[in-house]
């Protein structure tokens, strides 16, 4: 399943402009479909897990 940037923004509590910036700079696992960005939900889940595992406990 693919998510729109709007859905990702809501899910991650990010500004829509930040989500687009992350898509454009490759910080999110996003793909272009025509002129639209889409984020595969499975890759987003792995991206979130990777970011959570990289954070130090107690900070």
PyMOL Python script that loads the backbone (N, CA, C, O; Angstrom):
from pymol import cmd

cmd.read_pdbstr("""\
ATOM      1  N   UNK A   1       0.840  -1.173   0.000  1.00  0.00           N
ATOM      2  CA  UNK A   1       0.000   0.000   0.000  1.00  0.00           C
ATOM      3  C   UNK A   1       0.893   1.247   0.000  1.00  0.00           C
ATOM      4  O   UNK A   1       1.945   1.273   0.638  1.00  0.00           O
ATOM      5  N   UNK A   2       0.463   2.249  -0.707  1.00  0.00           N
ATOM      6  CA  UNK A   2       1.192   3.507  -0.783  1.00  0.00           C
ATOM      7  C   UNK A   2       0.432   4.591  -0.030  1.00  0.00           C
ATOM      8  O   UNK A   2      -0.798   4.633  -0.044  1.00  0.00           O
ATOM      9  N   UNK A   3       1.183   5.459   0.623  1.00  0.00           N
ATOM     10  CA  UNK A   3       0.607   6.582   1.349  1.00  0.00           C
ATOM     11  C   UNK A   3       0.937   7.880   0.627  1.00  0.00           C
ATOM     12  O   UNK A   3       1.980   7.998  -0.016  1.00  0.00           O
ATOM     13  N   UNK A   4       0.050   8.837   0.737  1.00  0.00           N
ATOM     14  CA  UNK A   4       0.303  10.162   0.174  1.00  0.00           C
ATOM     15  C   UNK A   4       1.135  10.964   1.183  1.00  0.00           C
ATOM     16  O   UNK A   4       1.185  10.611   2.361  1.00  0.00           O
ATOM     17  N   UNK A   5       1.781  12.027   0.734  1.00  0.00           N
ATOM     18  CA  UNK A   5       2.492  12.885   1.685  1.00  0.00           C
ATOM     19  C   UNK A   5       1.572  13.435   2.779  1.00  0.00           C
ATOM     20  O   UNK A   5       2.002  13.609   3.919  1.00  0.00           O
ATOM     21  N   UNK A   6       0.327  13.706   2.444  1.00  0.00           N
ATOM     22  CA  UNK A   6      -0.622  14.197   3.443  1.00  0.00           C
ATOM     23  C   UNK A   6      -0.837  13.150   4.540  1.00  0.00           C
ATOM     24  O   UNK A   6      -0.872  13.488   5.723  1.00  0.00           O
ATOM     25  N   UNK A   7      -0.980  11.888   4.150  1.00  0.00           N
ATOM     26  CA  UNK A   7      -1.175  10.819   5.125  1.00  0.00           C
ATOM     27  C   UNK A   7       0.067  10.637   5.996  1.00  0.00           C
ATOM     28  O   UNK A   7      -0.036  10.444   7.208  1.00  0.00           O
ATOM     29  N   UNK A   8       1.236  10.700   5.369  1.00  0.00           N
ATOM     30  CA  UNK A   8       2.491  10.562   6.113  1.00  0.00           C
ATOM     31  C   UNK A   8       2.641  11.712   7.104  1.00  0.00           C
ATOM     32  O   UNK A   8       3.030  11.494   8.252  1.00  0.00           O
ATOM     33  N   UNK A   9       2.337  12.925   6.672  1.00  0.00           N
ATOM     34  CA  UNK A   9       2.426  14.096   7.550  1.00  0.00           C
ATOM     35  C   UNK A   9       1.547  13.930   8.778  1.00  0.00           C
ATOM     36  O   UNK A   9       1.967  14.211   9.901  1.00  0.00           O
ATOM     37  N   UNK A  10       0.345  13.479   8.558  1.00  0.00           N
ATOM     38  CA  UNK A  10      -0.585  13.283   9.670  1.00  0.00           C
ATOM     39  C   UNK A  10      -0.083  12.183  10.606  1.00  0.00           C
ATOM     40  O   UNK A  10      -0.117  12.336  11.827  1.00  0.00           O
ATOM     41  N   UNK A  11       0.380  11.085  10.033  1.00  0.00           N
ATOM     42  CA  UNK A  11       0.861   9.940  10.817  1.00  0.00           C
ATOM     43  C   UNK A  11       2.084  10.309  11.662  1.00  0.00           C
ATOM     44  O   UNK A  11       2.210   9.867  12.803  1.00  0.00           O
ATOM     45  N   UNK A  12       2.982  11.119  11.098  1.00  0.00           N
ATOM     46  CA  UNK A  12       4.224  11.474  11.785  1.00  0.00           C
ATOM     47  C   UNK A  12       4.153  12.814  12.513  1.00  0.00           C
ATOM     48  O   UNK A  12       5.127  13.232  13.138  1.00  0.00           O
ATOM     49  N   UNK A  13       3.016  13.483  12.436  1.00  0.00           N
ATOM     50  CA  UNK A  13       2.842  14.819  13.031  1.00  0.00           C
ATOM     51  C   UNK A  13       3.886  15.799  12.509  1.00  0.00           C
ATOM     52  O   UNK A  13       4.514  16.531  13.274  1.00  0.00           O
ATOM     53  N   UNK A  14       4.056  15.795  11.192  1.00  0.00           N
ATOM     54  CA  UNK A  14       4.984  16.703  10.520  1.00  0.00           C
ATOM     55  C   UNK A  14       4.196  17.700   9.685  1.00  0.00           C
ATOM     56  O   UNK A  14       3.074  17.427   9.258  1.00  0.00           O
ATOM     57  N   UNK A  15       4.798  18.848   9.463  1.00  0.00           N
ATOM     58  CA  UNK A  15       4.215  19.794   8.513  1.00  0.00           C
ATOM     59  C   UNK A  15       4.294  19.174   7.121  1.00  0.00           C
ATOM     60  O   UNK A  15       5.243  18.451   6.815  1.00  0.00           O
ATOM     61  N   UNK A  16       3.321  19.448   6.293  1.00  0.00           N
ATOM     62  CA  UNK A  16       3.307  18.896   4.940  1.00  0.00           C
ATOM     63  C   UNK A  16       4.552  19.322   4.169  1.00  0.00           C
ATOM     64  O   UNK A  16       5.110  18.531   3.408  1.00  0.00           O
ATOM     65  N   UNK A  17       4.987  20.550   4.358  1.00  0.00           N
ATOM     66  CA  UNK A  17       6.191  21.028   3.663  1.00  0.00           C
ATOM     67  C   UNK A  17       7.427  20.234   4.085  1.00  0.00           C
ATOM     68  O   UNK A  17       8.313  19.992   3.265  1.00  0.00           O
ATOM     69  N   UNK A  18       7.496  19.828   5.342  1.00  0.00           N
ATOM     70  CA  UNK A  18       8.614  19.009   5.822  1.00  0.00           C
ATOM     71  C   UNK A  18       8.581  17.636   5.178  1.00  0.00           C
ATOM     72  O   UNK A  18       9.622  17.109   4.786  1.00  0.00           O
ATOM     73  N   UNK A  19       7.405  17.057   5.067  1.00  0.00           N
ATOM     74  CA  UNK A  19       7.273  15.749   4.432  1.00  0.00           C
ATOM     75  C   UNK A  19       7.714  15.816   2.978  1.00  0.00           C
ATOM     76  O   UNK A  19       8.434  14.933   2.512  1.00  0.00           O
ATOM     77  N   UNK A  20       7.297  16.841   2.260  1.00  0.00           N
ATOM     78  CA  UNK A  20       7.737  17.002   0.869  1.00  0.00           C
ATOM     79  C   UNK A  20       9.252  17.181   0.796  1.00  0.00           C
ATOM     80  O   UNK A  20       9.902  16.617  -0.084  1.00  0.00           O
ATOM     81  N   UNK A  21       9.811  17.955   1.706  1.00  0.00           N
ATOM     82  CA  UNK A  21      11.260  18.151   1.738  1.00  0.00           C
ATOM     83  C   UNK A  21      11.966  16.815   1.947  1.00  0.00           C
ATOM     84  O   UNK A  21      12.944  16.522   1.259  1.00  0.00           O
ATOM     85  N   UNK A  22      11.482  16.001   2.889  1.00  0.00           N
ATOM     86  CA  UNK A  22      12.066  14.681   3.137  1.00  0.00           C
ATOM     87  C   UNK A  22      11.953  13.785   1.903  1.00  0.00           C
ATOM     88  O   UNK A  22      12.875  13.027   1.604  1.00  0.00           O
ATOM     89  N   UNK A  23      10.846  13.867   1.194  1.00  0.00           N
ATOM     90  CA  UNK A  23      10.680  13.087  -0.042  1.00  0.00           C
ATOM     91  C   UNK A  23      11.686  13.536  -1.099  1.00  0.00           C
ATOM     92  O   UNK A  23      12.356  12.713  -1.723  1.00  0.00           O
ATOM     93  N   UNK A  24      11.782  14.831  -1.287  1.00  0.00           N
ATOM     94  CA  UNK A  24      12.648  15.387  -2.333  1.00  0.00           C
ATOM     95  C   UNK A  24      14.127  15.153  -2.066  1.00  0.00           C
ATOM     96  O   UNK A  24      14.908  15.009  -3.006  1.00  0.00           O
ATOM     97  N   UNK A  25      14.521  15.113  -0.806  1.00  0.00           N
ATOM     98  CA  UNK A  25      15.931  14.947  -0.459  1.00  0.00           C
ATOM     99  C   UNK A  25      16.313  13.501  -0.165  1.00  0.00           C
ATOM    100  O   UNK A  25      17.464  13.218   0.167  1.00  0.00           O
ATOM    101  N   UNK A  26      15.350  12.583  -0.286  1.00  0.00           N
ATOM    102  CA  UNK A  26      15.650  11.174  -0.067  1.00  0.00           C
ATOM    103  C   UNK A  26      15.689  10.756   1.390  1.00  0.00           C
ATOM    104  O   UNK A  26      16.122   9.647   1.703  1.00  0.00           O
ATOM    105  N   UNK A  27      15.247  11.621   2.279  1.00  0.00           N
ATOM    106  CA  UNK A  27      15.237  11.270   3.695  1.00  0.00           C
ATOM    107  C   UNK A  27      14.090  10.324   4.040  1.00  0.00           C
ATOM    108  O   UNK A  27      14.163   9.593   5.028  1.00  0.00           O
ATOM    109  N   UNK A  28      13.046  10.335   3.238  1.00  0.00           N
ATOM    110  CA  UNK A  28      11.942   9.378   3.360  1.00  0.00           C
ATOM    111  C   UNK A  28      12.016   8.422   2.176  1.00  0.00           C
ATOM    112  O   UNK A  28      12.444   8.819   1.092  1.00  0.00           O
ATOM    113  N   UNK A  29      11.607   7.172   2.364  1.00  0.00           N
ATOM    114  CA  UNK A  29      11.621   6.206   1.261  1.00  0.00           C
ATOM    115  C   UNK A  29      10.442   6.432   0.316  1.00  0.00           C
ATOM    116  O   UNK A  29       9.505   5.635   0.279  1.00  0.00           O
ATOM    117  N   UNK A  30      10.497   7.509  -0.436  1.00  0.00           N
ATOM    118  CA  UNK A  30       9.387   7.901  -1.310  1.00  0.00           C
ATOM    119  C   UNK A  30       9.739   7.694  -2.775  1.00  0.00           C
ATOM    120  O   UNK A  30      10.909   7.701  -3.156  1.00  0.00           O
ATOM    121  N   UNK A  31       8.712   7.512  -3.582  1.00  0.00           N
ATOM    122  CA  UNK A  31       8.883   7.370  -5.029  1.00  0.00           C
ATOM    123  C   UNK A  31       7.952   8.349  -5.734  1.00  0.00           C
ATOM    124  O   UNK A  31       6.893   8.710  -5.220  1.00  0.00           O
ATOM    125  N   UNK A  32       8.374   8.766  -6.919  1.00  0.00           N
ATOM    126  CA  UNK A  32       7.528   9.636  -7.743  1.00  0.00           C
ATOM    127  C   UNK A  32       6.662   8.759  -8.634  1.00  0.00           C
ATOM    128  O   UNK A  32       7.151   7.828  -9.275  1.00  0.00           O
ATOM    129  N   UNK A  33       5.390   9.064  -8.666  1.00  0.00           N
ATOM    130  CA  UNK A  33       4.451   8.417  -9.583  1.00  0.00           C
ATOM    131  C   UNK A  33       3.862   9.564 -10.398  1.00  0.00           C
ATOM    132  O   UNK A  33       2.950  10.264  -9.959  1.00  0.00           O
ATOM    133  N   UNK A  34       4.411   9.732 -11.596  1.00  0.00           N
ATOM    134  CA  UNK A  34       4.050  10.911 -12.377  1.00  0.00           C
ATOM    135  C   UNK A  34       4.591  12.142 -11.678  1.00  0.00           C
ATOM    136  O   UNK A  34       5.795  12.256 -11.452  1.00  0.00           O
ATOM    137  N   UNK A  35       3.704  13.061 -11.335  1.00  0.00           N
ATOM    138  CA  UNK A  35       4.143  14.256 -10.610  1.00  0.00           C
ATOM    139  C   UNK A  35       3.840  14.184  -9.116  1.00  0.00           C
ATOM    140  O   UNK A  35       4.008  15.170  -8.398  1.00  0.00           O
ATOM    141  N   UNK A  36       3.397  13.031  -8.652  1.00  0.00           N
ATOM    142  CA  UNK A  36       2.994  12.863  -7.256  1.00  0.00           C
ATOM    143  C   UNK A  36       3.990  12.001  -6.487  1.00  0.00           C
ATOM    144  O   UNK A  36       4.572  11.069  -7.042  1.00  0.00           O
ATOM    145  N   UNK A  37       4.181  12.315  -5.217  1.00  0.00           N
ATOM    146  CA  UNK A  37       4.995  11.495  -4.330  1.00  0.00           C
ATOM    147  C   UNK A  37       4.113  10.446  -3.662  1.00  0.00           C
ATOM    148  O   UNK A  37       2.967  10.709  -3.298  1.00  0.00           O
ATOM    149  N   UNK A  38       4.678   9.249  -3.509  1.00  0.00           N
ATOM    150  CA  UNK A  38       4.013   8.180  -2.770  1.00  0.00           C
ATOM    151  C   UNK A  38       5.054   7.508  -1.885  1.00  0.00           C
ATOM    152  O   UNK A  38       6.218   7.382  -2.264  1.00  0.00           O
ATOM    153  N   UNK A  39       4.625   7.079  -0.704  1.00  0.00           N
ATOM    154  CA  UNK A  39       5.517   6.430   0.251  1.00  0.00           C
ATOM    155  C   UNK A  39       4.984   5.025   0.514  1.00  0.00           C
ATOM    156  O   UNK A  39       3.875   4.873   1.026  1.00  0.00           O
ATOM    157  N   UNK A  40       5.765   3.991   0.169  1.00  0.00           N
ATOM    158  CA  UNK A  40       5.327   2.628   0.457  1.00  0.00           C
ATOM    159  C   UNK A  40       5.209   2.436   1.975  1.00  0.00           C
ATOM    160  O   UNK A  40       6.145   2.735   2.715  1.00  0.00           O
ATOM    161  N   UNK A  41       4.072   1.945   2.426  1.00  0.00           N
ATOM    162  CA  UNK A  41       3.828   1.840   3.869  1.00  0.00           C
ATOM    163  C   UNK A  41       4.805   0.891   4.553  1.00  0.00           C
ATOM    164  O   UNK A  41       5.207   1.144   5.688  1.00  0.00           O
ATOM    165  N   UNK A  42       5.199  -0.201   3.885  1.00  0.00           N
ATOM    166  CA  UNK A  42       6.143  -1.133   4.506  1.00  0.00           C
ATOM    167  C   UNK A  42       7.519  -0.495   4.676  1.00  0.00           C
ATOM    168  O   UNK A  42       8.184  -0.715   5.688  1.00  0.00           O
ATOM    169  N   UNK A  43       7.945   0.288   3.699  1.00  0.00           N
ATOM    170  CA  UNK A  43       9.240   0.969   3.805  1.00  0.00           C
ATOM    171  C   UNK A  43       9.193   2.082   4.842  1.00  0.00           C
ATOM    172  O   UNK A  43      10.184   2.335   5.526  1.00  0.00           O
ATOM    173  N   UNK A  44       8.053   2.746   4.963  1.00  0.00           N
ATOM    174  CA  UNK A  44       7.904   3.771   5.990  1.00  0.00           C
ATOM    175  C   UNK A  44       8.010   3.141   7.374  1.00  0.00           C
ATOM    176  O   UNK A  44       8.640   3.709   8.265  1.00  0.00           O
ATOM    177  N   UNK A  45       7.402   1.980   7.559  1.00  0.00           N
ATOM    178  CA  UNK A  45       7.463   1.289   8.846  1.00  0.00           C
ATOM    179  C   UNK A  45       8.906   0.926   9.196  1.00  0.00           C
ATOM    180  O   UNK A  45       9.336   1.123  10.333  1.00  0.00           O
ATOM    181  N   UNK A  46       9.657   0.395   8.224  1.00  0.00           N
ATOM    182  CA  UNK A  46      11.069   0.057   8.461  1.00  0.00           C
ATOM    183  C   UNK A  46      11.886   1.318   8.753  1.00  0.00           C
ATOM    184  O   UNK A  46      12.770   1.303   9.611  1.00  0.00           O
ATOM    185  N   UNK A  47      11.591   2.405   8.041  1.00  0.00           N
ATOM    186  CA  UNK A  47      12.282   3.676   8.254  1.00  0.00           C
ATOM    187  C   UNK A  47      12.054   4.168   9.686  1.00  0.00           C
ATOM    188  O   UNK A  47      12.984   4.629  10.347  1.00  0.00           O
ATOM    189  N   UNK A  48      10.813   4.064  10.153  1.00  0.00           N
ATOM    190  CA  UNK A  48      10.489   4.480  11.519  1.00  0.00           C
ATOM    191  C   UNK A  48      11.208   3.609  12.546  1.00  0.00           C
ATOM    192  O   UNK A  48      11.756   4.120  13.522  1.00  0.00           O
ATOM    193  N   UNK A  49      11.205   2.291  12.324  1.00  0.00           N
ATOM    194  CA  UNK A  49      11.879   1.374  13.243  1.00  0.00           C
ATOM    195  C   UNK A  49      13.371   1.668  13.301  1.00  0.00           C
ATOM    196  O   UNK A  49      13.967   1.657  14.377  1.00  0.00           O
ATOM    197  N   UNK A  50      13.968   1.927  12.156  1.00  0.00           N
ATOM    198  CA  UNK A  50      15.399   2.239  12.099  1.00  0.00           C
ATOM    199  C   UNK A  50      15.700   3.516  12.873  1.00  0.00           C
ATOM    200  O   UNK A  50      16.675   3.578  13.622  1.00  0.00           O
ATOM    201  N   UNK A  51      14.867   4.530  12.693  1.00  0.00           N
ATOM    202  CA  UNK A  51      15.071   5.800  13.406  1.00  0.00           C
ATOM    203  C   UNK A  51      14.871   5.626  14.908  1.00  0.00           C
ATOM    204  O   UNK A  51      15.599   6.227  15.699  1.00  0.00           O
ATOM    205  N   UNK A  52      13.903   4.819  15.310  1.00  0.00           N
ATOM    206  CA  UNK A  52      13.652   4.599  16.735  1.00  0.00           C
ATOM    207  C   UNK A  52      14.796   3.816  17.370  1.00  0.00           C
ATOM    208  O   UNK A  52      15.184   4.099  18.503  1.00  0.00           O
ATOM    209  N   UNK A  53      15.338   2.837  16.654  1.00  0.00           N
ATOM    210  CA  UNK A  53      16.441   2.036  17.178  1.00  0.00           C
ATOM    211  C   UNK A  53      17.730   2.839  17.257  1.00  0.00           C
ATOM    212  O   UNK A  53      18.606   2.519  18.060  1.00  0.00           O
ATOM    213  N   UNK A  54      17.857   3.866  16.446  1.00  0.00           N
ATOM    214  CA  UNK A  54      19.060   4.685  16.431  1.00  0.00           C
ATOM    215  C   UNK A  54      19.114   5.714  17.544  1.00  0.00           C
ATOM    216  O   UNK A  54      20.176   6.269  17.826  1.00  0.00           O
ATOM    217  N   UNK A  55      17.979   5.975  18.178  1.00  0.00           N
ATOM    218  CA  UNK A  55      17.944   6.967  19.256  1.00  0.00           C
ATOM    219  C   UNK A  55      18.406   6.325  20.556  1.00  0.00           C
ATOM    220  O   UNK A  55      18.085   5.174  20.851  1.00  0.00           O
ATOM    221  N   UNK A  56      19.160   7.088  21.319  1.00  0.00           N
ATOM    222  CA  UNK A  56      19.662   6.579  22.593  1.00  0.00           C
ATOM    223  C   UNK A  56      18.571   6.650  23.650  1.00  0.00           C
ATOM    224  O   UNK A  56      17.759   7.575  23.671  1.00  0.00           O
ATOM    225  N   UNK A  57      18.571   5.656  24.522  1.00  0.00           N
ATOM    226  CA  UNK A  57      17.613   5.623  25.624  1.00  0.00           C
ATOM    227  C   UNK A  57      17.941   6.718  26.633  1.00  0.00           C
ATOM    228  O   UNK A  57      19.109   7.053  26.829  1.00  0.00           O
ATOM    229  N   UNK A  58      16.932   7.267  27.261  1.00  0.00           N
ATOM    230  CA  UNK A  58      17.118   8.241  28.321  1.00  0.00           C
ATOM    231  C   UNK A  58      17.369   9.657  27.847  1.00  0.00           C
ATOM    232  O   UNK A  58      17.702  10.527  28.651  1.00  0.00           O
ATOM    233  N   UNK A  59      17.219   9.897  26.585  1.00  0.00           N
ATOM    234  CA  UNK A  59      17.427  11.255  26.063  1.00  0.00           C
ATOM    235  C   UNK A  59      16.135  11.841  25.615  1.00  0.00           C
ATOM    236  O   UNK A  59      16.103  12.978  25.145  1.00  0.00           O
TER     237      UNK A  59
END
""", "prot")
cmd.dss("prot")
cmd.show_as("cartoon", "prot")
cmd.util.cbc("prot")
cmd.orient("prot")
